[in-house]
Amino acid sequence: MKMRLDLTIVILAGGRATRLPGKLGLRVGSESMLERAVRQLSRSGYPLVLSVRHPLPDMSGVTQLADRYEDAGPLGGLATAAAVVTTPLLFAAAADLPNLDEQAIEALARCYQRAVREGTTSPEAVVPRHADGSIEPLAALYDTKALRASAERALRQRRLRVSDTLAGLLVVYHDIAAVEESRYHNVNTAEDFARIEHP
């Protein structure tokens, strides 16, 4: 059963992609990697926006939010989105995770609701965690207001890693099962892209 939360999906598509220029336009089957991300996450039924450096003309049917912060990477995009999004929760999704889908959101929604039932306060972040302890802060569920405050604080201090926003937040981790690992396959290089299963 799908667990419905009041959330907005924010797809981060404003990176410079210096290691693989133009990667979000690379084709996965009949669609670009960015189109694939939008399609797969849209199946959740939640509202969706794109965080971009500049408006993308080929994505005119999707709400786009231009970053307010210069050269602040995905953290700047998250801070911009958190200041605009009106839902209490947001799901941050890097566009270069082409296998991320609505089931990832559902898993975090279940984790969030379980934490609410079992705890005295609601989590401010639900973050996927691999078996080796590494985390996926760009495939995570956040309390919008808490994320905005933490991201803006990190930006003022010029701490630009997205993981820096987790300091001071009440974080719950979703341990990634072996069958879920492929959802978090990140594309940074041509070798990463070659490992994607193309339909």
C-alpha positions in Angstrom: 0.0 0.0 0.0 1.3 3.5 -0.9 1.9 5.7 2.1 0.7 9.2 1.3 2.5 12.1 2.7 2.1 15.8 2.0 5.3 16.3 0.0 6.8 17.7 -3.1 9.5 16.0 -5.2 12.5 18.2 -6.1 14.7 16.9 -8.9 18.1 18.5 -8.8 19.2 19.1 -12.4 21.5 22.2 -12.1 24.9 20.6 -11.8 27.8 21.4 -14.1 28.6 17.8 -14.8 32.3 18.5 -15.3 33.2 14.8 -15.4 30.6 13.9 -17.9 29.4 17.1 -19.7 25.7 17.0 -20.9 25.1 13.8 -19.0 21.4 14.5 -18.2 20.8 14.6 -22.0 22.3 11.2 -22.6 19.7 8.7 -23.9 18.5 5.8 -21.9 16.3 4.0 -24.4 14.0 6.6 -26.0 14.4 9.3 -23.4 17.1 11.4 -21.8 18.3 10.6 -18.4 16.5 13.7 -17.1 13.2 12.8 -18.8 13.6 9.3 -17.3 14.0 10.7 -13.8 10.9 12.9 -14.2 8.8 10.1 -15.6 9.8 7.6 -13.0 9.3 9.9 -10.0 6.1 11.4 -11.4 4.5 7.9 -11.1 4.3 8.5 -7.4 1.5 11.1 -8.0 3.3 13.7 -5.8 3.8 17.2 -7.3 7.2 17.6 -8.8 9.6 20.5 -9.6 13.0 20.8 -11.2 15.8 22.7 -9.6 18.0 24.2 -12.4 20.7 26.8 -12.9 18.9 28.1 -16.0 15.5 27.2 -17.5 15.5 24.1 -19.6 13.5 24.6 -22.8 13.0 20.9 -23.4 11.3 20.5 -20.0 8.8 23.3 -20.4 5.9 21.1 -19.1 7.5 20.8 -15.6 7.7 23.6 -13.0 11.3 24.8 -12.8 13.0 26.7 -10.0 16.2 28.6 -10.9 18.9 28.5 -8.2 19.3 31.7 -6.1 22.8 30.8 -5.1 25.8 31.1 -7.5 28.2 28.1 -7.6 26.7 26.5 -4.5 26.0 23.1 -6.2 23.1 20.9 -5.2 23.0 22.5 -1.7 22.1 25.9 -3.3 19.4 24.1 -5.3 17.9 22.5 -2.2 18.0 25.8 -0.3 16.2 27.5 -3.2 13.6 24.8 -3.4 13.0 24.6 0.3 12.2 28.4 0.3 9.6 27.9 -2.4 8.0 24.5 -1.7 4.8 24.8 0.3 4.4 21.2 1.4 5.7 20.3 4.9 8.0 17.6 3.4 10.1 17.4 0.2 11.9 14.5 -1.4 15.2 15.5 -2.9 16.3 13.5 -5.9 19.5 13.9 -7.9 18.7 13.7 -11.6 21.8 11.6 -12.2 20.2 8.7 -10.3 18.4 7.3 -13.3 17.0 4.2 -11.5 15.4 6.1 -8.7 11.7 5.6 -8.8 8.5 5.9 -6.8 9.2 2.8 -4.8 12.2 4.6 -3.2 9.8 7.4 -2.1 7.4 4.8 -0.7 10.2 3.1 1.3 11.2 6.4 2.9 7.5 7.3 3.5 7.0 4.0 5.4 10.2 4.7 7.4 9.0 8.3 8.2 5.6 7.1 9.4 7.0 4.3 11.4 9.3 6.8 13.2 6.4 9.1 13.8 4.4 6.3 15.4 7.3 5.1 17.6 8.8 8.5 18.6 7.8 11.6 20.3 8.8 13.9 17.4 8.7 13.7 13.6 12.0 13.1 11.8 13.5 16.1 10.0 15.3 13.8 7.5 15.0 10.2 6.3 18.1 9.2 4.5 19.0 6.0 2.7 22.1 4.3 4.0 24.2 1.6 2.3 25.7 -1.4 4.1 29.1 0.2 4.2 27.7 3.2 6.1 27.7 5.7 3.1 24.5 7.7 2.7 22.4 9.1 -0.1 21.4 12.7 1.0 20.3 13.4 -2.6 17.7 10.6 -2.6 16.2 11.6 0.8 13.1 12.8 2.5 13.3 16.1 4.4 11.2 18.4 6.6 11.0 21.4 4.3 11.4 24.1 7.0 14.2 22.3 8.8 16.0 21.7 5.6 15.7 25.3 4.6 17.2 26.5 7.9 20.0 24.0 7.9 20.9 24.5 4.2 20.9 28.3 4.5 23.1 28.1 7.6 25.6 25.8 5.8 25.7 28.1 2.8 26.4 31.1 5.0 29.3 29.1 6.5 30.4 28.0 3.0 29.9 24.4 3.8 28.6 23.2 0.5 28.2 19.4 0.9 24.6 18.3 1.1 25.5 16.0 4.0 26.5 19.2 6.0 22.8 20.0 6.2 22.2 16.9 8.3 24.2 18.3 11.3 21.6 19.3 13.9 18.7 17.6 12.2 16.8 14.7 13.7 17.8 12.0 11.1 16.3 8.5 10.7 18.2 6.2 8.3 16.6 3.7 5.9 19.0 0.8 5.5 19.2 -0.1 1.8 18.5 -3.8 1.1 20.6 -5.6 -1.5 17.6 -5.7 -3.9 17.4 -1.9 -3.7 21.0 -1.1 -4.4 20.5 -0.6 -8.2 18.1 2.3 -7.5 21.0 4.4 -6.1 23.4 3.9 -9.0 24.9 7.3 -9.6 26.1 8.5 -13.0 29.2 10.7 -12.8 31.4 9.2 -15.5 31.0 7.4 -18.9 31.8 4.2 -17.1 28.9 4.8 -14.7 26.6 5.5 -17.6 27.6 2.3 -19.4 26.5 0.2 -16.4 22.9 1.4 -16.6 20.5 -1.1 -18.0 19.2 0.4 -21.2 15.6 -0.7 -22.2 
